[in-house]
Amino acid sequence: SSDLIFMGDGDDHRGIPRVEDFQALRRRAHKVLWFNPEPEWRWYREDNYMHLIKPHCDGVHVVSTLRELSVAVDRLWR
């Protein structure tokens, strides 16, 4: 199996995402990581669903700069 990396803010302007679809992907992946450009306090707005997705990830990292991306990637191999 492979690692799965998502990059996005977790917003869904069409409604609540189908978490069961995300879980199906999770079952097929070795590791699931999410790089989110928004600060964590924004994950709980009405159109953001990171609070539903985060429990199914092996890691969720705030990545909005190259420095944050570098730190997150370094943590993958620790």
FIKE-600341 format. One line per field, with one value per atom (N, C-alpha, C, O, CB): residue number from 1; chain; atom name; x, y, z. Coordinates in Angstrom, 2 decimals, always signed. Last residue first. Glycine has a CB too. Example, Ala and Ser with C-alpha at 12.3 -4.5 7.8 and 13.67 -1.06 7.14 Angstrom:
k: 2 2 2 2 2 1 1 1 1 1
c: A A A A A A A A A A
a: N CA C O CB N CA C O CB
X: +12.85 +13.67 +12.90 +13.41 +14.08 +13.19 +12.30 +13.20 +14.24 +11.31
Y: -2.25 -1.06 +0.03 +1.14 -0.60 -5.69 -4.50 -3.30 -3.32 -4.47
Z: +7.08 +7.14 +7.87 +8.04 +5.72 +7.80 +7.80 +7.80 +8.46 +9.05
REM end
This chain:
k: 78 78 78 78 78 77 77 77 77 77 76 76 76 76 76 75 75 75 75 75 74 74 74 74 74 73 73 73 73 73 72 72 72 72 72 71 71 71 71 71 70 70 70 70 70 69 69 69 69 69 68 68 68 68 68 67 67 67 67 67 66 66 66 66 66 65 65 65 65 65 64 64 64 64 64 63 63 63 63 63 62 62 62 62 62 61 61 61 61 61 60 60 60 60 60 59 59 59 59 59 58 58 58 58 58 57 57 57 57 57 56 56 56 56 56 55 55 55 55 55 54 54 54 54 54 53 53 53 53 53 52 52 52 52 52 51 51 51 51 51 50 50 50 50 50 49 49 49 49 49 48 48 48 48 48 47 47 47 47 47 46 46 46 46 46 45 45 45 45 45 44 44 44 44 44 43 43 43 43 43 42 42 42 42 42 41 41 41 41 41 40 40 40 40 40 39 39 39 39 39 38 38 38 38 38 37 37 37 37 37 36 36 36 36 36 35 35 35 35 35 34 34 34 34 34 33 33 33 33 33 32 32 32 32 32 31 31 31 31 31 30 30 30 30 30 29 29 29 29 29 28 28 28 28 28 27 27 27 27 27 26 26 26 26 26 25 25 25 25 25 24 24 24 24 24 23 23 23 23 23 22 22 22 22 22 21 21 21 21 21 20 20 20 20 20 19 19 19 19 19 18 18 18 18 18 17 17 17 17 17 16 16 16 16 16 15 15 15 15 15 14 14 14 14 14 13 13 13 13 13 12 12 12 12 12 11 11 11 11 11 10 10 10 10 10 9 9 9 9 9 8 8 8 8 8 7 7 7 7 7 6 6 6 6 6 5 5 5 5 5 4 4 4 4 4 3 3 3 3 3 2 2 2 2 2 1 1 1 1 1
c: A A A A A A A A A A A A A A A A A A A A A A A A A A A A A A A A A A A A A A A A A A A A A A A A A A A A A A A A A A A A A A A A A A A A A A A A A A A A A A A A A A A A A A A A A A A A A A A A A A A A A A A A A A A A A A A A A A A A A A A A A A A A A A A A A A A A A A A A A A A A A A A A A A A A A A A A A A A A A A A A A A A A A A A A A A A A A A A A A A A A A A A A A A A A A A A A A A A A A A A A A A A A A A A A A A A A A A A A A A A A A A A A A A A A A A A A A A A A A A A A A A A A A A A A A A A A A A A A A A A A A A A A A A A A A A A A A A A A A A A A A A A A A A A A A A A A A A A A A A A A A A A A A A A A A A A A A A A A A A A A A A A A A A A A A A A A A A A A A A A A A A A A A A A A A A A A A A A A A A A A A A A A A A A A A A A A A A A A A A A A A A A A A A A A A A
a: N CA C O CB N CA C O CB N CA C O CB N CA C O CB N CA C O CB N CA C O CB N CA C O CB N CA C O CB N CA C O CB N CA C O CB N CA C O CB N CA C O CB N CA C O CB N CA C O CB N CA C O CB N CA C O CB N CA C O CB N CA C O CB N CA C O CB N CA C O CB N CA C O CB N CA C O CB N CA C O CB N CA C O CB N CA C O CB N CA C O CB N CA C O CB N CA C O CB N CA C O CB N CA C O CB N CA C O CB N CA C O CB N CA C O CB N CA C O CB N CA C O CB N CA C O CB N CA C O CB N CA C O CB N CA C O CB N CA C O CB N CA C O CB N CA C O CB N CA C O CB N CA C O CB N CA C O CB N CA C O CB N CA C O CB N CA C O CB N CA C O CB N CA C O CB N CA C O CB N CA C O CB N CA C O CB N CA C O CB N CA C O CB N CA C O CB N CA C O CB N CA C O CB N CA C O CB N CA C O CB N CA C O CB N CA C O CB N CA C O CB N CA C O CB N CA C O CB N CA C O CB N CA C O CB N CA C O CB N CA C O CB N CA C O CB N CA C O CB N CA C O CB N CA C O CB N CA C O CB N CA C O CB N CA C O CB N CA C O CB N CA C O CB
X: +10.64 +11.11 +10.43 +10.70 +10.86 +9.71 +10.72 +11.32 +12.41 +11.80 +7.95 +7.48 +8.44 +8.03 +7.26 +9.24 +8.58 +8.10 +7.89 +7.38 +10.01 +11.04 +10.43 +11.03 +11.81 +7.49 +8.13 +9.22 +9.35 +8.72 +7.11 +6.15 +6.77 +6.60 +4.87 +9.28 +9.16 +8.24 +8.56 +8.62 +8.59 +9.86 +9.81 +10.27 +11.00 +6.17 +6.21 +7.47 +7.42 +6.12 +7.09 +6.18 +6.12 +6.04 +4.77 +8.64 +9.27 +8.39 +8.89 +9.53 +6.75 +7.76 +8.45 +8.80 +8.80 +3.50 +4.75 +5.71 +5.49 +5.38 +1.44 +1.09 +2.33 +2.23 +0.20 +0.38 +1.43 +0.98 +0.24 +1.75 -0.30 -0.54 +0.65 +1.78 -0.75 -0.98 +0.01 -0.47 -0.98 +1.36 -1.86 -2.41 -1.47 -1.18 -3.89 -1.53 -0.94 -1.63 -1.96 +0.55 -3.20 -2.04 -1.32 -0.58 -1.07 -6.74 -5.42 -4.33 -4.51 -5.28 -9.17 -8.87 -7.50 -7.15 -9.94 -9.53 -9.39 -9.00 -8.56 -10.68 -9.82 -8.58 -8.47 -7.38 -8.48 -12.46 -11.43 -10.20 -9.62 -11.02 -13.96 -14.46 -13.37 -13.38 -15.65 -12.50 -12.79 -13.37 -13.27 -13.75 -12.54 -11.33 -11.58 -10.93 -10.22 -14.56 -14.85 -13.61 -13.61 -15.58 -16.13 -14.88 -15.12 -15.79 -13.78 -18.26 -18.04 -16.72 -16.26 -18.04 -18.25 -19.41 -19.18 -19.84 -20.56 -15.01 -16.05 -17.15 -16.99 -15.44 -12.89 -14.16 -15.25 -16.28 -13.99 -10.47 -11.00 -12.39 -13.00 -10.05 -9.29 -10.26 -10.91 -11.83 -9.57 -7.44 -8.66 -9.71 -10.89 -8.32 -5.26 -6.20 -7.49 -8.55 -5.54 -4.77 -4.49 -5.60 -6.75 -4.33 -4.54 -5.19 -4.79 -4.50 -6.71 -3.45 -2.84 -3.44 -2.91 -2.97 -2.67 -3.73 -3.11 -2.32 -4.76 -2.04 -1.37 -2.42 -2.99 -0.18 -2.42 -3.15 -2.34 -1.99 -4.59 -1.87 -1.41 -2.21 -2.63 +0.12 -2.00 -2.75 -2.29 -2.32 -4.29 -0.41 -0.42 -1.18 -1.05 +1.04 -1.33 -0.42 -0.47 -0.56 +1.03 -4.74 -3.45 -2.63 -3.17 -3.68 -7.22 -6.33 -4.93 -4.03 -6.94 -8.52 -8.29 -7.31 -6.63 -9.61 -8.76 -7.88 -7.54 -6.40 -8.54 -10.78 -9.42 -8.41 -7.33 -9.30 -12.83 -12.51 -11.11 -10.36 -13.55 -12.89 -12.50 -12.13 -11.21 -13.64 -13.91 -12.55 -12.04 -10.87 -12.52 -16.46 -15.59 -14.14 -13.24 -16.01 -17.40 -17.23 -16.39 -15.68 -18.59 -17.73 -16.60 -16.35 -15.21 -16.84 -18.66 -18.96 -17.73 -16.81 -19.36 -19.07 -18.43 -18.80 -19.20 -16.90 -21.84 -21.00 -20.39 -21.11 -21.82 -21.70 -22.33 -21.34 -20.14 -23.51 -20.37 -21.56 -22.28 -23.37 -21.17 -18.02 -19.10 -20.40 -21.41 -18.67 -15.79 -16.68 -17.91 -18.74 -17.05 -12.40 -13.69 -14.49 -13.92 -13.51 -9.87 -10.94 -12.30 -13.27 -10.61 -7.76 -8.19 -9.32 -9.69 -8.62 -5.12 -6.32 -6.77 -6.23 -7.43 -3.77 -3.40 -4.66 -5.21 -2.23 -3.05 -4.04 -3.48 -2.80 -5.41 -1.40 -1.23 -2.30 -2.43 +0.19 -0.84 -1.79 -1.66 -1.79 -3.25 +1.39 +1.01 +0.10 +0.25 +2.26 +0.28 +1.00 +0.57 -0.46 +0.80 +0.83 +0.00 +0.88 +2.07 -0.95
Y: +10.70 +10.59 +9.44 +9.19 +11.89 +11.32 +10.27 +10.17 +9.61 +10.51 +13.41 +12.16 +11.01 +9.85 +12.34 +15.70 +14.87 +13.52 +12.59 +15.62 +16.86 +16.30 +15.36 +14.35 +17.43 +17.80 +16.71 +16.06 +14.84 +17.23 +19.86 +18.74 +17.55 +16.41 +19.18 +21.56 +20.96 +19.75 +18.71 +21.99 +22.29 +21.62 +20.90 +19.76 +22.63 +23.62 +22.41 +21.61 +20.38 +22.75 +25.81 +24.85 +23.54 +22.46 +25.45 +27.01 +26.57 +25.54 +24.52 +27.79 +27.70 +26.68 +26.14 +24.96 +27.25 +27.91 +28.50 +27.37 +26.21 +29.43 +26.52 +27.67 +28.41 +29.40 +28.63 +23.91 +24.16 +25.31 +25.12 +22.88 +22.07 +23.39 +23.71 +23.79 +24.48 +18.63 +19.68 +20.98 +20.99 +19.27 +15.58 +16.78 +17.92 +18.15 +17.08 +12.07 +13.36 +14.47 +14.33 +13.36 +10.04 +9.75 +11.03 +11.06 +8.81 +10.59 +10.87 +10.45 +10.51 +12.37 +10.50 +9.42 +9.59 +8.83 +9.33 +12.82 +11.54 +10.36 +9.33 +11.22 +14.82 +14.68 +13.34 +12.77 +15.80 +14.96 +14.26 +13.92 +12.85 +15.11 +16.47 +15.15 +14.30 +13.08 +15.29 +18.80 +18.09 +16.70 +15.82 +18.90 +19.76 +19.10 +18.33 +17.31 +20.13 +21.10 +19.78 +19.03 +17.80 +18.95 +24.21 +23.48 +22.18 +22.16 +24.32 +25.90 +25.22 +24.43 +24.02 +26.23 +26.95 +26.19 +25.44 +24.43 +27.11 +26.32 +27.18 +26.31 +25.10 +28.13 +24.90 +24.66 +25.64 +25.78 +24.75 +25.59 +24.29 +24.02 +23.01 +23.19 +27.84 +28.03 +26.73 +26.75 +28.67 +26.96 +27.58 +27.80 +27.94 +28.90 +26.10 +25.12 +25.76 +25.14 +24.37 +28.02 +27.73 +26.88 +26.93 +29.05 +26.50 +27.38 +27.03 +25.87 +27.30 +24.64 +25.97 +26.91 +28.00 +26.60 +21.33 +22.33 +23.72 +23.97 +22.09 +18.17 +19.46 +20.53 +20.64 +19.59 +15.01 +16.16 +17.41 +17.69 +16.28 +11.54 +12.83 +13.94 +13.83 +13.03 +8.18 +9.30 +10.58 +10.69 +9.10 +5.12 +6.30 +7.41 +7.58 +6.76 +3.08 +2.78 +3.90 +3.66 +2.58 +2.81 +3.52 +3.03 +2.64 +5.05 +1.68 +1.22 +1.82 +1.37 +1.56 +2.98 +1.53 +1.01 +0.00 +0.78 +5.55 +5.31 +3.84 +3.49 +5.82 +5.24 +5.55 +5.23 +4.70 +7.03 +4.81 +3.77 +3.99 +3.04 +3.77 +7.26 +6.06 +4.92 +4.16 +5.62 +8.87 +9.12 +7.89 +7.52 +10.38 +7.78 +7.71 +7.93 +7.25 +8.76 +8.45 +7.03 +6.84 +5.84 +6.36 +11.18 +10.67 +9.20 +8.74 +10.86 +13.19 +11.79 +11.17 +10.72 +10.98 +16.55 +15.53 +14.13 +13.92 +15.70 +18.70 +17.81 +16.74 +16.09 +17.16 +21.13 +20.41 +19.50 +19.52 +19.62 +22.65 +21.94 +21.19 +20.67 +20.96 +23.60 +24.57 +23.94 +24.63 +25.67 +22.60 +22.00 +22.88 +22.89 +20.53 +22.82 +23.46 +22.64 +22.07 +24.92 +21.85 +21.11 +21.74 +21.26 +20.97 +22.96 +23.62 +22.91 +23.32 +25.01 +20.75 +21.56 +22.08 +21.70 +20.77 +17.86 +19.25 +20.08 +20.09 +19.69 +14.57 +15.55 +16.94 +17.16 +15.34 +11.64 +12.99 +13.89 +13.97 +13.53 +8.36 +9.25 +10.62 +10.76 +8.70 +5.67 +6.82 +7.72 +7.82 +7.61 +2.36 +3.61 +4.64 +4.50 +4.15 -1.18 +0.00 +1.24 +1.18 +0.00
Z: +10.84 +12.22 +12.92 +14.09 +13.00 +8.33 +8.46 +9.85 +10.02 +7.47 +8.59 +7.99 +8.22 +8.30 +6.50 +9.42 +10.44 +9.89 +10.66 +11.03 +6.99 +7.87 +8.92 +9.26 +8.57 +6.17 +5.42 +6.27 +6.27 +4.07 +8.05 +7.97 +7.25 +7.68 +7.24 +7.45 +8.79 +8.73 +9.31 +9.81 +4.80 +5.09 +6.44 +6.56 +5.07 +5.23 +4.42 +4.70 +4.83 +2.94 +6.70 +7.34 +6.55 +7.15 +7.46 +4.65 +5.90 +6.62 +7.09 +6.82 +2.77 +2.43 +3.68 +3.76 +1.47 +4.34 +3.87 +3.49 +3.86 +4.95 +5.28 +4.45 +3.95 +3.23 +5.22 +6.82 +5.85 +4.95 +3.99 +5.01 +9.57 +9.00 +8.11 +8.58 +10.11 +9.25 +9.46 +8.84 +7.72 +8.87 +10.52 +9.90 +10.26 +11.44 +10.38 +10.28 +10.60 +9.84 +8.66 +10.28 +9.80 +10.65 +11.05 +12.03 +9.91 +9.94 +9.37 +10.36 +11.57 +9.02 +11.09 +10.16 +9.50 +8.60 +9.11 +12.58 +13.29 +12.40 +12.90 +13.99 +10.44 +11.22 +11.97 +11.98 +12.22 +9.49 +8.72 +9.57 +9.42 +7.53 +11.21 +10.83 +10.17 +10.29 +9.90 +11.39 +12.64 +12.37 +13.24 +13.49 +8.79 +9.27 +10.57 +10.82 +9.47 +7.48 +8.05 +8.50 +8.58 +7.04 +7.16 +7.24 +8.00 +9.03 +7.92 +7.29 +6.02 +5.99 +4.93 +4.89 +9.94 +9.47 +8.15 +7.91 +9.30 +11.47 +10.89 +10.29 +10.16 +9.80 +12.37 +13.04 +12.59 +13.24 +14.56 +11.41 +11.00 +11.56 +11.23 +11.42 +12.41 +11.32 +10.88 +10.06 +10.13 +14.24 +14.77 +13.69 +14.00 +15.43 +12.62 +13.18 +13.70 +13.60 +14.31 +9.62 +11.03 +11.63 +11.18 +11.83 +6.34 +7.30 +8.73 +9.03 +7.14 +4.63 +4.65 +5.70 +5.92 +3.31 +5.47 +5.44 +5.54 +6.46 +6.59 +4.55 +4.68 +4.45 +3.37 +3.66 +5.86 +5.32 +5.60 +6.75 +5.94 +5.26 +5.77 +5.12 +3.96 +5.51 +5.92 +5.37 +6.06 +7.29 +5.53 +5.01 +5.87 +5.16 +3.95 +6.22 +3.37 +4.47 +5.50 +6.70 +3.95 +2.27 +2.34 +3.54 +4.57 +2.43 +2.42 +1.34 +1.42 +0.71 +0.00 +4.45 +4.59 +3.55 +3.79 +4.47 +3.37 +4.52 +4.65 +4.94 +5.81 +1.49 +1.04 +2.14 +1.86 +0.62 +3.34 +2.36 +1.78 +1.60 +1.23 +4.67 +5.41 +4.45 +4.73 +6.35 +2.64 +3.13 +3.88 +3.74 +4.04 +2.53 +1.35 +1.74 +1.23 +0.30 +5.05 +4.72 +3.46 +3.34 +4.55 +4.90 +5.67 +5.35 +5.38 +7.18 +2.61 +2.93 +3.59 +2.92 +1.64 +3.90 +3.05 +3.51 +4.66 +3.07 +3.94 +4.73 +3.83 +3.07 +5.89 +1.24 +2.34 +3.03 +2.73 +1.85 -0.57 -1.05 +0.07 -0.15 -2.14 +0.30 +0.16 -0.34 -0.51 -0.79 +2.43 +1.45 +1.37 +2.28 +1.83 +3.50 +3.27 +2.25 +1.32 +2.78 +3.74 +4.42 +4.28 +4.87 +5.86 +2.35 +3.58 +4.31 +5.41 +3.26 +1.18 +1.05 +2.39 +3.43 +0.40 +0.18 +0.37 +0.14 -0.96 -0.60 +1.23 +0.79 +1.07 +2.07 +1.51 +0.48 +0.99 +0.37 -0.85 +0.69 +1.30 +0.65 +1.30 +2.51 +0.76 +0.65 +1.46 +0.63 -0.59 +1.96 -0.32 -0.49 +0.53 +1.19 -1.89 +0.00 +0.00 +0.00 +0.29 +1.21
REM end
